[in-house]
């Protein structure tokens, strides 16, 4: 009988574990508070009998962190001054002014108890890229808290990390700095300018990766939904994502990390680009029912064992209130037989979930535990 850590790592190295690993992509604080009395994500994985994937999220000024402390990531040359327009938990509004030696930048966010979104983007002029290149700080990973959490995790599963930024990939990070439609138009009309932005972000990310050496991570997640083929074309992906992704992945491999590339299910036409970027794992295999543009087994057939795979379960329509437990069992069995029959696969809820009843999560875990190699 394998431990959860052994089970997941065996699958991620494209091997065959004792049974189908079963997990969730990421636990949300909203769900933990509402349905599980505020326990930690590790405690939730253990309570539900899942093979844990603990995500380590250090506060590094990401806009989407509900309680981000921007003073931690401000410097004398990049001072993020935040005006809290509304502190209401279900209507948080923050206006940001970033002061640099050569000018100011502004952006705005709103949010609720579940998530945060951008209402005004940072980049408004071409020359803003120079302010980002010169002054946007690169934080340093603090290994101490990570080591403590890794030891607490033990054999319950794996520790996942990220490359610094609002998103790990350069294109995906750029899509958090300017409107995605404007970014796509710029890529077509002014590709050299877009490349200058991506190169500036790449240099900062590679600097952060250097500080990850020796960190107790099992897997580093990169990519992001903005590079999915439900958002951009395969040609744009090949030019503006693959070269930058490859450099980040090569740097991570130098430190011995496995790399998982996140595409939110939009993978038609970019299958070979995902392989070419040098990742070890592809996720989240979001099925068509939740917005993917091909089924997990269609993608798996094209990849043909060249990458390990994570995901595949529709977290809103399959593991959901009112869904019969037998339906959940059928869906889990389907991905086991069509995606994971030869190993190299971790069954996971594709992405974030918020209102999922605990008893449906229990039915999902029970169904996966029946899938034995």
N, C-alpha and C positions, 0 to 999 in steps of 0.2 A: 504494500500500500504506500503510494507516494504521499509526501507532504504537499500542501498547496503550492509552495514555492517550487518544488521539484516538478510538479504537474504542469504549471504554467511555463516554466523555463524549458521543459522538454518540448512542449508544443511550439514555443517561440524559436527554438532551434530546429524546427521542422521535423521533430521526432514524434513518436506515438506514446502518450502517457497511459496510465492505467485506466482512466476514464476521461470523458470530455470535461475540460476545465470550464467552470461556470462563474461568471463575474458580472460586474457592471463597469461601464466606461469610467464613470466618475460620480461620486455622491454629492448631492447639493445640500448646502446648509439648510435651505428651506424645507426639504423633505425630512432631513434628520430632526429638525425642530418640531415639525408638525406631526410626524408619524412615529418617531422613534425617541421621543423625550430628550432630544438634544444630545444623544450619544455621539461619539466620534465616528468617522468613516470606518476606521479599523474595527471598532466595536460593532458597527452595523454589519460589516462583512462577516464577522465571526458569529453574530447572532443569527444571521440568515443562512449560515453554512456555505457561504460563497468562498471561492478562491480569491483572495484579496488582491486588488490593484490599488495601492494607496498612492494618491497623487500629492506630491510635495509642492505646495504653493507658497514660496516666500513672498512677502510683501515687497515688490519692486516697482511700485508705482503704476501697475497695470490699471487701466481705466475701469475694468470690469469688476475689480475687487470691491465688495460692498463697503468695507471699512478701511479702505486704503489710507495709509499715512504718507502723504506726498512729501512731507518734510524729510522723510528718510532717504528719498531719492533726489532731493533738490541739492544743488551746489551753488557756489557763488556766481557761476556762469550760466546756470539753468535753474532758476528759482520758480517753482510752481506755486503760485498764489491762488488759493481756492476760496471762492465765495459760495457759501452754502445758502442757496436761494430757498430751498425747502428741505427740511430734515425729516419730513413725514415718511415713515418706513415704506409706504406704498406709493409715494410720489417724491422720491429724492431728486433734487435738482442741484447740480454743481456747475459753476462757471469758473473756468481756469484761465489765468493769465500767466504766461511763462516769460520771465524776464531774462534776456541775454545781453551781453555787452554790445550787440549790434542791432537790437530791436526786440520787439515783443511778438509772441504768438498767442493765440487764444483758441480754446475749444470748450465745448459744453457737453454735459452728459445728463441723462435722466435715468431713473431706475425705480425698482420696487423691491419687494422681499425676495424675488426670484432671480433677478438679473439686472444688468445695466446696459444702456445703449447710448450711442453717440448722437447728439442732435446738431452739433456744429463741429466740423472737422478742423484739424490743426492746420493743414496745408491749404493756403488760399492763394499763394503767389509762387511762381517758379523759384524765386530766390530764397524761399523758406527752406528749401533743401540744404542750402549752405549753413543756415543756423542749426539745423538738425545735425549735419555732418560735423560742424565745429564744436557744438556745445551740448548736445544731448548726452547725458552721462550714461556710462555703462556700470551698473552696480556689480558688486562682488558677491558671489555665493558664500554664505556662511555655512560651513560644513558642520558646525557643532550641533545645532538643532536637528539637522538631517540625520546625523549619526545616532542621536538619541532615539528618533522615530524609527530608524532602520532596525535598531536593536529590539525595540518594542514589537515591531512587526514580526521578527523571527521567521519561522517557517510557515506563517499564515498566508504568505503570498509574496508579491513583488513590489518594489518601490519604483515609482515612475517619476521622472523629472522633465523639465522643459528648458528650452533655450530662451534666454531673456527676450522680452518684448511683449507688446499687447497680443501678438501671435508669434509663433516660433519661426515660420517661414518669412522670407524677405518680402515677397509679393503680398502675402497675407497680412504682414505687419503694415505695409504701405496702405492696404485697404482699410486700416483703422486710422490712418492719418489723413486720408482724403476719400471722398465719395467714390465708391467702386465704379460707377458709370463714368465719372470723370477720369478715373485711372485707366479704364479700358480705352476711352477715346485718346488719352495721352499716349498710350502704348502704340496706338495706330498712327497718330499724327506726329508725335514727338518722341519716338522710341529712345533716343539718346538721353533725353531728360529723365525718363523713367528708369533707365539703366543707372543713371547717376544717383538717383534716390535709392535704388536697390543695392547698389555698391556701398553707399554710405551705411545702410543698415547692416549689410553683410559684414563689413569690417568691425562693427560694434558687436555683432553676434559672435564672430570668431574670437574676439577679445574675451567675451564672457565665457565661451567654451574652454578657453585656456585655464580659466579659474575653476573649472569643473573637474580638473584632473584629480583622481583619487576619491571623488565623491561617491557615496554609497547609493548609487542608483543601479537598478537592473535594466531599465529601459528608459530611453529619452524619446518623448513624443515631439515630432516636428510637424510642419505643414499647417493646415488650417482650411476651413471651408471655402475661402475666397478663391482658392486655386482649383476647386472642383469643376468638372465639365458641365455642371448645371449653372455655372457662373461665367466661366471664360472658355474660349475655344481651345482645342488641343494645340493649335499652332501658337497661340499666346502662351499657353502653359509651357510648351517646349522652349520658347525663347526667354520668357520672363520668370520662370520658376525653376526648371530643371538645372540650369547651370549653377544657380545660387544654392539650391537644395543640396546638390552634389558636394559642394565645398563644405557646407555645414556638416553633412553626414560623414565625409571623409575625416574631418577634424574630430568628430565624436568617436569614430571608430579608432582613431589613434589613442584615445583614452580607454578603449575597451568596452564601450557602451553598445548595446543593441539599440537600433533606431526604428521607431514606428512612425509611419507617415500617415497623417490624418487627412481624409478627403471628404468626409460627411456623406459618402455614397455616390457622389457625382463622378463616376469613373469611366464612362463610355468614351473611348477615343484617346484616353491618356494612360491606358494600362501599361504600354511599353515605356512611357515617360516615368511612371512610378518605379518600374524596375530599373530604369537607367539612372535614376537619382541616387542609387546606392543604398536605399533603405533595406532593412531586414524584414520588416513587417508592414502590412497595409491594413488600415482600419478606416472607417468604422463599418463598412459593408452595409450601410443603411439600405434596406430593401425598398422596392418601388412604393410600397404602401406608406412609407414615411418620407418620401421625397427623393430617394435614390433614383438613378436612371438605368439601373439594371439590377437583377437579383443577385444575391451573394454568390450563388453557384455559377452564374454566368461569368462573373468576374473571376472566380476561382478557376474556372476552366481555361480562361485566357492566360492566367498567371501560371498555371500548370506546375505548381509546386515550387516555383522559384522564390517565393516569399512566404513567410508565415502570415496568418490572417487572424484578425480579431474583430468581433462584432456579429452582425447578422440578424439580431432580434429587434423587431419594431417595438420600441419601448412605450409607444402611445396606444397602438391598436392591438397588440398581442398581449402584453403584460399590463392589463388595464382593468379598471372597475367594470364589472358586468360581463367580463369575458369568461367563458366556461373554462375550467381547469383542463379539460380534455383538449380544447382547442390550443391552449398553451403547449401541452405535451406534444401535440401533432406538429406544431411549428418548430419546436426544439428538435424533435426527431428528424424533421425534414432537413434542417441545416446540418445536423450531425451526419446524415447519410449522404447529402449532396455536396457539402463543403469539407467536412472533417473526417470522412471515413478512413482516410489514410494518415491522419494525424496532422500536425502543423497548424492546428486551429484552436483558438480560444473562443468559446461561445460567450458573447457579451451583449448586454443591452447596448444598442448602437450609440446612444449619446445621452444627454441630460434627461432626467425625468423629475417631475415635481409632485404630481397628485396620485401616484401609484400606491394602491393599498398594499400593506405588508403581506397579507395573505396571498396576493397574486405573485409577489416576489417569491414567496415560499413555494408556490406551485411551479414557478419557473425553475427554481433550484432543484426541486424534487425531480422534475422532468429531465434535466440535464444529468443528474446523478444516475439515472437509469441507462445512460448511453455509455456503455463499457466497451473497450477495445478487446 
